[in-house]
Amino acid sequence: MKKLFAIIITMSVSTWTMAQCSICTKTAGQIGEEAGRGFNAGILYLAAMPFGIASYIAYKWWKNEKG
C-alpha cells in the first residue's frame, strides 16, 4: 500500500512541473494561453516514455542486484 501511495504521489507531482527550455517558453507565449497549455501537455507526454523506460530498467536492475 505504501508503494502504491508513493507511486501515485510521484506521478501527480511530476505532472505539476511545467519547466520549459527558452525556445519552448517563447513559442508557448506567442501561440496563446490555451494552446500553450496544450504545448506543455505535449512536452510532458513526450518526456514520459523515456523516463518510464529508464525507471523500469533501473527497477529491474535494482531487483536483480538485491537478489
Phi and psi restraints in degrees (range 20) as a CNS / XPLOR table:
assign (resid 1 and name C) (resid 2 and name N)
       (resid 2 and name CA) (resid 2 and name C) 1.0 -65.2 20.0 2
assign (resid 2 and name N) (resid 2 and name CA)
       (resid 2 and name C) (resid 3 and name N) 1.0 -37.6 20.0 2
assign (resid 2 and name C) (resid 3 and name N)
       (resid 3 and name CA) (resid 3 and name C) 1.0 -65.2 20.0 2
assign (resid 3 and name N) (resid 3 and name CA)
       (resid 3 and name C) (resid 4 and name N) 1.0 -43.1 20.0 2
assign (resid 3 and name C) (resid 4 and name N)
       (resid 4 and name CA) (resid 4 and name C) 1.0 -62.2 20.0 2
assign (resid 4 and name N) (resid 4 and name CA)
       (resid 4 and name C) (resid 5 and name N) 1.0 -43.5 20.0 2
assign (resid 4 and name C) (resid 5 and name N)
       (resid 5 and name CA) (resid 5 and name C) 1.0 -61.5 20.0 2
assign (resid 5 and name N) (resid 5 and name CA)
       (resid 5 and name C) (resid 6 and name N) 1.0 -43.1 20.0 2
assign (resid 5 and name C) (resid 6 and name N)
       (resid 6 and name CA) (resid 6 and name C) 1.0 -63.8 20.0 2
assign (resid 6 and name N) (resid 6 and name CA)
       (resid 6 and name C) (resid 7 and name N) 1.0 -40.0 20.0 2
assign (resid 6 and name C) (resid 7 and name N)
       (resid 7 and name CA) (resid 7 and name C) 1.0 -65.1 20.0 2
assign (resid 7 and name N) (resid 7 and name CA)
       (resid 7 and name C) (resid 8 and name N) 1.0 -44.0 20.0 2
assign (resid 7 and name C) (resid 8 and name N)
       (resid 8 and name CA) (resid 8 and name C) 1.0 -63.3 20.0 2
assign (resid 8 and name N) (resid 8 and name CA)
       (resid 8 and name C) (resid 9 and name N) 1.0 -44.2 20.0 2
assign (resid 8 and name C) (resid 9 and name N)
       (resid 9 and name CA) (resid 9 and name C) 1.0 -63.4 20.0 2
assign (resid 9 and name N) (resid 9 and name CA)
       (resid 9 and name C) (resid 10 and name N) 1.0 -44.0 20.0 2
assign (resid 9 and name C) (resid 10 and name N)
       (resid 10 and name CA) (resid 10 and name C) 1.0 -61.5 20.0 2
assign (resid 10 and name N) (resid 10 and name CA)
       (resid 10 and name C) (resid 11 and name N) 1.0 -44.0 20.0 2
assign (resid 10 and name C) (resid 11 and name N)
       (resid 11 and name CA) (resid 11 and name C) 1.0 -66.2 20.0 2
assign (resid 11 and name N) (resid 11 and name CA)
       (resid 11 and name C) (resid 12 and name N) 1.0 -40.3 20.0 2
assign (resid 11 and name C) (resid 12 and name N)
       (resid 12 and name CA) (resid 12 and name C) 1.0 -72.0 20.0 2
assign (resid 12 and name N) (resid 12 and name CA)
       (resid 12 and name C) (resid 13 and name N) 1.0 -36.3 20.0 2
assign (resid 12 and name C) (resid 13 and name N)
       (resid 13 and name CA) (resid 13 and name C) 1.0 -68.1 20.0 2
assign (resid 13 and name N) (resid 13 and name CA)
       (resid 13 and name C) (resid 14 and name N) 1.0 -37.7 20.0 2
assign (resid 13 and name C) (resid 14 and name N)
       (resid 14 and name CA) (resid 14 and name C) 1.0 -67.0 20.0 2
assign (resid 14 and name N) (resid 14 and name CA)
       (resid 14 and name C) (resid 15 and name N) 1.0 -26.8 20.0 2
assign (resid 14 and name C) (resid 15 and name N)
       (resid 15 and name CA) (resid 15 and name C) 1.0 -78.1 20.0 2
assign (resid 15 and name N) (resid 15 and name CA)
       (resid 15 and name C) (resid 16 and name N) 1.0 -16.0 20.0 2
assign (resid 15 and name C) (resid 16 and name N)
       (resid 16 and name CA) (resid 16 and name C) 1.0 -78.7 20.0 2
assign (resid 16 and name N) (resid 16 and name CA)
       (resid 16 and name C) (resid 17 and name N) 1.0 -21.2 20.0 2
assign (resid 16 and name C) (resid 17 and name N)
       (resid 17 and name CA) (resid 17 and name C) 1.0 -79.5 20.0 2
assign (resid 17 and name N) (resid 17 and name CA)
       (resid 17 and name C) (resid 18 and name N) 1.0 131.1 20.0 2
assign (resid 17 and name C) (resid 18 and name N)
       (resid 18 and name CA) (resid 18 and name C) 1.0 -128.7 20.0 2
assign (resid 18 and name N) (resid 18 and name CA)
       (resid 18 and name C) (resid 19 and name N) 1.0 51.8 20.0 2
assign (resid 18 and name C) (resid 19 and name N)
       (resid 19 and name CA) (resid 19 and name C) 1.0 -76.2 20.0 2
assign (resid 19 and name N) (resid 19 and name CA)
       (resid 19 and name C) (resid 20 and name N) 1.0 143.7 20.0 2
assign (resid 19 and name C) (resid 20 and name N)
       (resid 20 and name CA) (resid 20 and name C) 1.0 -139.5 20.0 2
assign (resid 20 and name N) (resid 20 and name CA)
       (resid 20 and name C) (resid 21 and name N) 1.0 154.6 20.0 2
assign (resid 20 and name C) (resid 21 and name N)
       (resid 21 and name CA) (resid 21 and name C) 1.0 -75.2 20.0 2
assign (resid 21 and name N) (resid 21 and name CA)
       (resid 21 and name C) (resid 22 and name N) 1.0 169.8 20.0 2
assign (resid 21 and name C) (resid 22 and name N)
       (resid 22 and name CA) (resid 22 and name C) 1.0 -64.8 20.0 2
assign (resid 22 and name N) (resid 22 and name CA)
       (resid 22 and name C) (resid 23 and name N) 1.0 -35.8 20.0 2
assign (resid 22 and name C) (resid 23 and name N)
       (resid 23 and name CA) (resid 23 and name C) 1.0 -68.2 20.0 2
assign (resid 23 and name N) (resid 23 and name CA)
       (resid 23 and name C) (resid 24 and name N) 1.0 -42.1 20.0 2
assign (resid 23 and name C) (resid 24 and name N)
       (resid 24 and name CA) (resid 24 and name C) 1.0 -66.0 20.0 2
assign (resid 24 and name N) (resid 24 and name CA)
       (resid 24 and name C) (resid 25 and name N) 1.0 -37.7 20.0 2
assign (resid 24 and name C) (resid 25 and name N)
       (resid 25 and name CA) (resid 25 and name C) 1.0 -62.8 20.0 2
assign (resid 25 and name N) (resid 25 and name CA)
       (resid 25 and name C) (resid 26 and name N) 1.0 -44.3 20.0 2
assign (resid 25 and name C) (resid 26 and name N)
       (resid 26 and name CA) (resid 26 and name C) 1.0 -64.5 20.0 2
assign (resid 26 and name N) (resid 26 and name CA)
       (resid 26 and name C) (resid 27 and name N) 1.0 -43.4 20.0 2
assign (resid 26 and name C) (resid 27 and name N)
       (resid 27 and name CA) (resid 27 and name C) 1.0 -64.0 20.0 2
assign (resid 27 and name N) (resid 27 and name CA)
       (resid 27 and name C) (resid 28 and name N) 1.0 -45.4 20.0 2
assign (resid 27 and name C) (resid 28 and name N)
       (resid 28 and name CA) (resid 28 and name C) 1.0 -63.8 20.0 2
assign (resid 28 and name N) (resid 28 and name CA)
       (resid 28 and name C) (resid 29 and name N) 1.0 -35.2 20.0 2
assign (resid 28 and name C) (resid 29 and name N)
       (resid 29 and name CA) (resid 29 and name C) 1.0 -68.2 20.0 2
assign (resid 29 and name N) (resid 29 and name CA)
       (resid 29 and name C) (resid 30 and name N) 1.0 -32.1 20.0 2
assign (resid 29 and name C) (resid 30 and name N)
       (resid 30 and name CA) (resid 30 and name C) 1.0 -79.3 20.0 2
assign (resid 30 and name N) (resid 30 and name CA)
       (resid 30 and name C) (resid 31 and name N) 1.0 -28.1 20.0 2
assign (resid 30 and name C) (resid 31 and name N)
       (resid 31 and name CA) (resid 31 and name C) 1.0 -90.1 20.0 2
assign (resid 31 and name N) (resid 31 and name CA)
       (resid 31 and name C) (resid 32 and name N) 1.0 -5.9 20.0 2
assign (resid 31 and name C) (resid 32 and name N)
       (resid 32 and name CA) (resid 32 and name C) 1.0 104.9 20.0 2
assign (resid 32 and name N) (resid 32 and name CA)
       (resid 32 and name C) (resid 33 and name N) 1.0 167.3 20.0 2
assign (resid 32 and name C) (resid 33 and name N)
       (resid 33 and name CA) (resid 33 and name C) 1.0 -69.1 20.0 2
assign (resid 33 and name N) (resid 33 and name CA)
       (resid 33 and name C) (resid 34 and name N) 1.0 -48.8 20.0 2
assign (resid 33 and name C) (resid 34 and name N)
       (resid 34 and name CA) (resid 34 and name C) 1.0 -65.1 20.0 2
assign (resid 34 and name N) (resid 34 and name CA)
       (resid 34 and name C) (resid 35 and name N) 1.0 -46.0 20.0 2
assign (resid 34 and name C) (resid 35 and name N)
       (resid 35 and name CA) (resid 35 and name C) 1.0 -67.3 20.0 2
assign (resid 35 and name N) (resid 35 and name CA)
       (resid 35 and name C) (resid 36 and name N) 1.0 -31.8 20.0 2
assign (resid 35 and name C) (resid 36 and name N)
       (resid 36 and name CA) (resid 36 and name C) 1.0 -63.7 20.0 2
assign (resid 36 and name N) (resid 36 and name CA)
       (resid 36 and name C) (resid 37 and name N) 1.0 -38.9 20.0 2
assign (resid 36 and name C) (resid 37 and name N)
       (resid 37 and name CA) (resid 37 and name C) 1.0 -64.5 20.0 2
assign (resid 37 and name N) (resid 37 and name CA)
       (resid 37 and name C) (resid 38 and name N) 1.0 -40.1 20.0 2
assign (resid 37 and name C) (resid 38 and name N)
       (resid 38 and name CA) (resid 38 and name C) 1.0 -65.2 20.0 2
assign (resid 38 and name N) (resid 38 and name CA)
       (resid 38 and name C) (resid 39 and name N) 1.0 -37.0 20.0 2
assign (resid 38 and name C) (resid 39 and name N)
       (resid 39 and name CA) (resid 39 and name C) 1.0 -62.6 20.0 2
assign (resid 39 and name N) (resid 39 and name CA)
       (resid 39 and name C) (resid 40 and name N) 1.0 -44.7 20.0 2
assign (resid 39 and name C) (resid 40 and name N)
       (resid 40 and name CA) (resid 40 and name C) 1.0 -61.8 20.0 2
assign (resid 40 and name N) (resid 40 and name CA)
       (resid 40 and name C) (resid 41 and name N) 1.0 -42.7 20.0 2
assign (resid 40 and name C) (resid 41 and name N)
       (resid 41 and name CA) (resid 41 and name C) 1.0 -62.8 20.0 2
assign (resid 41 and name N) (resid 41 and name CA)
       (resid 41 and name C) (resid 42 and name N) 1.0 -38.6 20.0 2
assign (resid 41 and name C) (resid 42 and name N)
       (resid 42 and name CA) (resid 42 and name C) 1.0 -64.3 20.0 2
assign (resid 42 and name N) (resid 42 and name CA)
       (resid 42 and name C) (resid 43 and name N) 1.0 -39.9 20.0 2
assign (resid 42 and name C) (resid 43 and name N)
       (resid 43 and name CA) (resid 43 and name C) 1.0 -62.7 20.0 2
assign (resid 43 and name N) (resid 43 and name CA)
       (resid 43 and name C) (resid 44 and name N) 1.0 -45.6 20.0 2
assign (resid 43 and name C) (resid 44 and name N)
       (resid 44 and name CA) (resid 44 and name C) 1.0 -64.3 20.0 2
assign (resid 44 and name N) (resid 44 and name CA)
       (resid 44 and name C) (resid 45 and name N) 1.0 -39.3 20.0 2
assign (resid 44 and name C) (resid 45 and name N)
       (resid 45 and name CA) (resid 45 and name C) 1.0 -62.5 20.0 2
assign (resid 45 and name N) (resid 45 and name CA)
       (resid 45 and name C) (resid 46 and name N) 1.0 -45.1 20.0 2
assign (resid 45 and name C) (resid 46 and name N)
       (resid 46 and name CA) (resid 46 and name C) 1.0 -68.9 20.0 2
assign (resid 46 and name N) (resid 46 and name CA)
       (resid 46 and name C) (resid 47 and name N) 1.0 -29.9 20.0 2
assign (resid 46 and name C) (resid 47 and name N)
       (resid 47 and name CA) (resid 47 and name C) 1.0 -80.1 20.0 2
assign (resid 47 and name N) (resid 47 and name CA)
       (resid 47 and name C) (resid 48 and name N) 1.0 -20.9 20.0 2
assign (resid 47 and name C) (resid 48 and name N)
       (resid 48 and name CA) (resid 48 and name C) 1.0 -65.7 20.0 2
assign (resid 48 and name N) (resid 48 and name CA)
       (resid 48 and name C) (resid 49 and name N) 1.0 -41.5 20.0 2
assign (resid 48 and name C) (resid 49 and name N)
       (resid 49 and name CA) (resid 49 and name C) 1.0 -64.8 20.0 2
assign (resid 49 and name N) (resid 49 and name CA)
       (resid 49 and name C) (resid 50 and name N) 1.0 -49.5 20.0 2
assign (resid 49 and name C) (resid 50 and name N)
       (resid 50 and name CA) (resid 50 and name C) 1.0 -61.0 20.0 2
assign (resid 50 and name N) (resid 50 and name CA)
       (resid 50 and name C) (resid 51 and name N) 1.0 -39.0 20.0 2
assign (resid 50 and name C) (resid 51 and name N)
       (resid 51 and name CA) (resid 51 and name C) 1.0 -66.9 20.0 2
assign (resid 51 and name N) (resid 51 and name CA)
       (resid 51 and name C) (resid 52 and name N) 1.0 -37.8 20.0 2
assign (resid 51 and name C) (resid 52 and name N)
       (resid 52 and name CA) (resid 52 and name C) 1.0 -64.4 20.0 2
assign (resid 52 and name N) (resid 52 and name CA)
       (resid 52 and name C) (resid 53 and name N) 1.0 -43.5 20.0 2
assign (resid 52 and name C) (resid 53 and name N)
       (resid 53 and name CA) (resid 53 and name C) 1.0 -64.8 20.0 2
assign (resid 53 and name N) (resid 53 and name CA)
       (resid 53 and name C) (resid 54 and name N) 1.0 -44.7 20.0 2
assign (resid 53 and name C) (resid 54 and name N)
       (resid 54 and name CA) (resid 54 and name C) 1.0 -63.0 20.0 2
assign (resid 54 and name N) (resid 54 and name CA)
       (resid 54 and name C) (resid 55 and name N) 1.0 -39.1 20.0 2
assign (resid 54 and name C) (resid 55 and name N)
       (resid 55 and name CA) (resid 55 and name C) 1.0 -65.4 20.0 2
assign (resid 55 and name N) (resid 55 and name CA)
       (resid 55 and name C) (resid 56 and name N) 1.0 -41.2 20.0 2
assign (resid 55 and name C) (resid 56 and name N)
       (resid 56 and name CA) (resid 56 and name C) 1.0 -62.9 20.0 2
assign (resid 56 and name N) (resid 56 and name CA)
       (resid 56 and name C) (resid 57 and name N) 1.0 -45.5 20.0 2
assign (resid 56 and name C) (resid 57 and name N)
       (resid 57 and name CA) (resid 57 and name C) 1.0 -63.3 20.0 2
assign (resid 57 and name N) (resid 57 and name CA)
       (resid 57 and name C) (resid 58 and name N) 1.0 -43.2 20.0 2
assign (resid 57 and name C) (resid 58 and name N)
       (resid 58 and name CA) (resid 58 and name C) 1.0 -63.3 20.0 2
assign (resid 58 and name N) (resid 58 and name CA)
       (resid 58 and name C) (resid 59 and name N) 1.0 -40.0 20.0 2
assign (resid 58 and name C) (resid 59 and name N)
       (resid 59 and name CA) (resid 59 and name C) 1.0 -64.8 20.0 2
assign (resid 59 and name N) (resid 59 and name CA)
       (resid 59 and name C) (resid 60 and name N) 1.0 -46.5 20.0 2
assign (resid 59 and name C) (resid 60 and name N)
       (resid 60 and name CA) (resid 60 and name C) 1.0 -62.4 20.0 2
assign (resid 60 and name N) (resid 60 and name CA)
       (resid 60 and name C) (resid 61 and name N) 1.0 -40.7 20.0 2
assign (resid 60 and name C) (resid 61 and name N)
       (resid 61 and name CA) (resid 61 and name C) 1.0 -63.1 20.0 2
assign (resid 61 and name N) (resid 61 and name CA)
       (resid 61 and name C) (resid 62 and name N) 1.0 -45.8 20.0 2
assign (resid 61 and name C) (resid 62 and name N)
       (resid 62 and name CA) (resid 62 and name C) 1.0 -61.6 20.0 2
assign (resid 62 and name N) (resid 62 and name CA)
       (resid 62 and name C) (resid 63 and name N) 1.0 -43.5 20.0 2
assign (resid 62 and name C) (resid 63 and name N)
       (resid 63 and name CA) (resid 63 and name C) 1.0 -63.7 20.0 2
assign (resid 63 and name N) (resid 63 and name CA)
       (resid 63 and name C) (resid 64 and name N) 1.0 -38.5 20.0 2
assign (resid 63 and name C) (resid 64 and name N)
       (resid 64 and name CA) (resid 64 and name C) 1.0 -68.0 20.0 2
assign (resid 64 and name N) (resid 64 and name CA)
       (resid 64 and name C) (resid 65 and name N) 1.0 -40.7 20.0 2
assign (resid 64 and name C) (resid 65 and name N)
       (resid 65 and name CA) (resid 65 and name C) 1.0 -71.1 20.0 2
assign (resid 65 and name N) (resid 65 and name CA)
       (resid 65 and name C) (resid 66 and name N) 1.0 -32.4 20.0 2
assign (resid 65 and name C) (resid 66 and name N)
       (resid 66 and name CA) (resid 66 and name C) 1.0 -67.9 20.0 2
assign (resid 66 and name N) (resid 66 and name CA)
       (resid 66 and name C) (resid 67 and name N) 1.0 -33.7 20.0 2
